[in-house]
Amino acid sequence: MKRAALVLVVLIALSAAAEAVILLQVHPDPRRLGAILLSLSLTLGAFVGLTQSSLLRYLRQRAAESVWIAGSLPLLMLVPYLVYALGTGCFSWLGAGKLLAYIAVPTLVLLPDRLHRPPHLGWRDVLAMLALALPVAANWLGGIWTWPFDLYFFRPLFCVCVGMYSFAVVRNLDGIGYRLLWRRQDLWTASPISSLSPYSAFPWA
């Protein structure tokens, strides 16, 4: 739990540093840029946090205490969107509704299985997987993170977090999840963006 909180703090600090660097180079709207970076930090914080077994144990315990807690905890994933949408001025009731439905459907479908953990694949599992996969395949989550253009990277992060919560926390399955492997060459892979000019990297400036 402490490690997940530390990761979130580090990500927010890195976002603040990134905003300062960008502002010095291209002078975009600081409020909008700050909203994007903070929203990304919160989303990444959830994404990284769900790799931590301590956080998963905590969430499972809370979800087991009450059906209301189990159903409301994933709604925290709406916070990064609200930070982004209100900060950039592109809030959409349709977009918020899409995200709410994407969270609610698999969560509600799996809630009856949160305590007794059926050992085999059941119809609820299949329905929840369809609810997670179909909107992605049909591009129903498009048109949500739209400023300054379609920021696609928010979608997979959001979807993975919702799916992980649904099956690892609500369904309480063991042996599922993902790991993040930090390698030195990843920094080199990411470095080509630094070779872009500021105005090509940030077209809204």
C-alpha positions as CSV (number, residue, x, y, z in Angstrom):
1,M,0.0,0.0,0.0
2,K,2.8,2.4,0.9
3,R,4.7,1.5,-2.3
4,A,1.6,2.3,-4.4
5,A,1.2,5.6,-2.7
6,L,4.9,6.4,-3.2
7,V,4.5,5.6,-7.0
8,L,1.6,8.0,-7.2
9,V,3.6,10.8,-5.5
10,V,6.5,10.2,-7.8
11,L,4.3,10.3,-10.9
12,I,2.7,13.5,-9.9
13,A,6.1,15.0,-9.2
14,L,7.4,13.9,-12.6
15,S,4.3,15.4,-14.2
16,A,5.0,18.7,-12.5
17,A,8.6,18.6,-13.7
18,A,7.5,17.8,-17.2
19,E,5.0,20.7,-17.2
20,A,7.7,23.1,-16.2
21,V,10.0,21.9,-19.0
22,I,7.3,22.2,-21.6
23,L,6.2,25.6,-20.4
24,L,9.8,26.8,-20.8
25,Q,9.9,25.6,-24.4
26,V,6.5,26.1,-26.0
27,H,4.3,28.2,-23.6
28,P,1.1,26.2,-23.9
29,D,-1.9,27.0,-21.7
30,P,-0.5,26.0,-18.3
31,R,-4.0,25.1,-16.9
32,R,-4.8,22.7,-19.7
33,L,-1.4,21.2,-19.7
34,G,-1.4,20.7,-16.0
35,A,-4.8,19.0,-16.2
36,I,-3.5,16.6,-18.7
37,L,-0.4,15.7,-16.8
38,L,-2.2,15.4,-13.5
39,S,-4.9,13.2,-15.1
40,L,-2.2,11.0,-16.6
41,S,-0.3,10.8,-13.3
42,L,-3.5,9.6,-11.5
43,T,-4.3,7.1,-14.2
44,L,-0.7,5.8,-14.2
45,G,-0.8,5.7,-10.5
46,A,-3.9,3.4,-10.6
47,F,-2.3,1.3,-13.4
48,V,0.9,0.8,-11.4
49,G,-0.8,0.4,-8.1
50,L,-2.9,-2.5,-9.3
51,T,0.4,-4.5,-9.8
52,Q,1.0,-4.3,-6.1
53,S,-0.2,-7.3,-4.1
54,S,-0.6,-5.2,-1.0
55,L,-3.0,-2.9,-2.7
56,L,-5.0,-5.7,-4.2
57,R,-5.3,-7.4,-0.8
58,Y,-6.6,-4.1,0.7
59,L,-9.1,-3.6,-2.1
60,R,-10.3,-7.2,-1.7
61,Q,-10.8,-6.7,2.0
62,R,-12.8,-3.6,1.5
63,A,-14.9,-5.1,-1.3
64,A,-15.7,-8.1,0.9
65,E,-17.0,-5.8,3.7
66,S,-19.8,-4.3,1.7
67,V,-21.4,-4.7,-1.7
68,W,-21.7,-0.9,-1.8
69,I,-18.0,-0.4,-1.2
70,A,-17.3,-3.0,-3.9
71,G,-19.5,-1.3,-6.4
72,S,-18.3,2.3,-5.6
73,L,-14.5,1.8,-5.4
74,P,-14.0,1.6,-9.2
75,L,-15.8,4.9,-9.6
76,L,-12.6,6.5,-8.4
77,M,-11.4,5.9,-11.9
78,L,-13.6,8.7,-13.0
79,V,-11.5,11.2,-11.1
80,P,-8.7,11.4,-13.6
81,Y,-11.2,12.0,-16.4
82,L,-12.9,14.8,-14.4
83,V,-9.5,16.4,-13.7
84,Y,-8.7,16.2,-17.5
85,A,-12.1,17.2,-18.8
86,L,-12.8,20.1,-16.4
87,G,-9.2,21.3,-16.6
88,T,-9.1,21.4,-20.4
89,G,-12.7,22.6,-20.8
90,C,-13.8,19.5,-22.9
91,F,-16.2,17.8,-20.4
92,S,-18.9,15.8,-22.1
93,W,-21.8,14.1,-20.4
94,L,-21.7,11.5,-23.2
95,G,-18.0,10.8,-22.5
96,A,-18.6,10.6,-18.7
97,G,-21.6,8.4,-19.3
98,K,-19.5,6.0,-21.5
99,L,-16.8,5.7,-18.8
100,L,-19.4,5.2,-16.1
101,A,-21.1,2.4,-18.1
102,Y,-17.8,0.8,-18.9
103,I,-17.0,0.7,-15.1
104,A,-20.5,-0.2,-13.9
105,V,-21.5,-3.1,-16.2
106,P,-18.6,-5.6,-15.5
107,T,-18.6,-4.6,-11.8
108,L,-22.3,-5.2,-11.3
109,V,-22.2,-8.4,-13.3
110,L,-19.5,-9.9,-11.1
111,L,-20.7,-8.5,-7.7
112,P,-22.8,-11.7,-6.9
113,D,-19.6,-13.8,-7.2
114,R,-17.4,-11.6,-4.9
115,L,-17.7,-13.8,-1.8
116,H,-18.1,-17.4,-2.9
117,R,-15.6,-17.3,-5.9
118,P,-17.0,-20.0,-8.3
119,P,-14.0,-22.1,-9.3
120,H,-14.9,-22.4,-13.0
121,L,-15.7,-20.0,-15.8
122,G,-19.3,-19.0,-15.6
123,W,-21.7,-17.0,-17.6
124,R,-21.1,-13.9,-15.5
125,D,-17.4,-14.1,-16.3
126,V,-18.1,-14.3,-20.0
127,L,-20.6,-11.4,-19.9
128,A,-18.1,-9.3,-17.9
129,M,-15.3,-10.1,-20.4
130,L,-17.6,-9.1,-23.3
131,A,-18.5,-5.9,-21.5
132,L,-14.8,-5.0,-21.2
133,A,-13.8,-6.1,-24.7
134,L,-16.7,-5.1,-27.0
135,P,-16.6,-1.3,-26.3
136,V,-12.8,-1.3,-27.1
137,A,-13.3,-3.4,-30.3
138,A,-16.2,-1.2,-31.4
139,N,-14.3,2.0,-30.5
140,W,-17.1,3.2,-28.3
141,L,-14.7,4.9,-26.0
142,G,-13.5,7.2,-28.7
143,G,-14.1,11.0,-28.5
144,I,-13.6,11.2,-24.7
145,W,-10.0,12.5,-24.2
146,T,-10.2,15.0,-27.1
147,W,-7.9,18.0,-26.2
148,P,-5.8,19.0,-28.0
149,F,-6.5,15.9,-30.1
150,D,-7.5,12.3,-29.4
151,L,-5.2,11.2,-26.6
152,Y,-5.5,7.5,-27.3
153,F,-3.1,6.4,-24.5
154,F,-5.7,7.1,-21.8
155,R,-8.0,4.4,-23.2
156,P,-5.9,1.3,-22.7
157,L,-4.7,2.4,-19.3
158,F,-8.3,3.1,-18.2
159,C,-9.6,-0.2,-19.6
160,V,-6.8,-2.3,-18.0
161,C,-7.5,-0.8,-14.6
162,V,-11.3,-1.4,-14.9
163,G,-10.7,-5.0,-16.0
164,M,-8.1,-5.7,-13.3
165,Y,-10.4,-4.4,-10.6
166,S,-13.4,-6.4,-12.0
167,F,-11.6,-9.7,-12.0
168,A,-8.8,-9.4,-9.4
169,V,-10.9,-7.5,-6.8
170,V,-14.6,-8.1,-7.3
171,R,-14.3,-11.6,-8.8
172,N,-11.3,-12.2,-6.4
173,L,-9.4,-14.4,-8.8
174,D,-5.8,-15.3,-7.9
175,G,-3.0,-15.7,-10.5
176,I,-4.1,-12.9,-12.8
177,G,-2.6,-9.5,-13.4
178,Y,0.4,-7.9,-15.0
179,R,3.9,-6.8,-14.0
180,L,5.9,-3.8,-15.0
181,L,9.5,-4.5,-15.9
182,W,11.8,-1.5,-15.7
183,R,14.7,-1.8,-18.1
184,R,17.5,0.6,-18.9
185,Q,16.9,0.3,-22.7
186,D,13.3,1.5,-22.2
187,L,14.8,5.0,-21.6
188,W,16.6,4.8,-24.9
189,T,13.5,3.6,-26.7
190,A,11.6,6.6,-25.4
191,S,14.3,9.1,-26.2
192,P,13.4,9.8,-29.9
193,I,10.6,12.1,-28.8
194,S,13.3,14.4,-27.4
195,S,14.6,14.9,-30.9
196,L,11.3,16.4,-32.0
197,S,11.1,20.2,-32.1
198,P,8.8,21.6,-29.4
199,Y,6.2,22.7,-32.0
200,S,6.0,19.3,-33.7
201,A,5.7,17.5,-30.4
202,F,3.0,19.9,-29.1
203,P,0.9,21.1,-32.0
204,W,-1.5,23.0,-29.8
205,A,1.2,25.6,-28.8
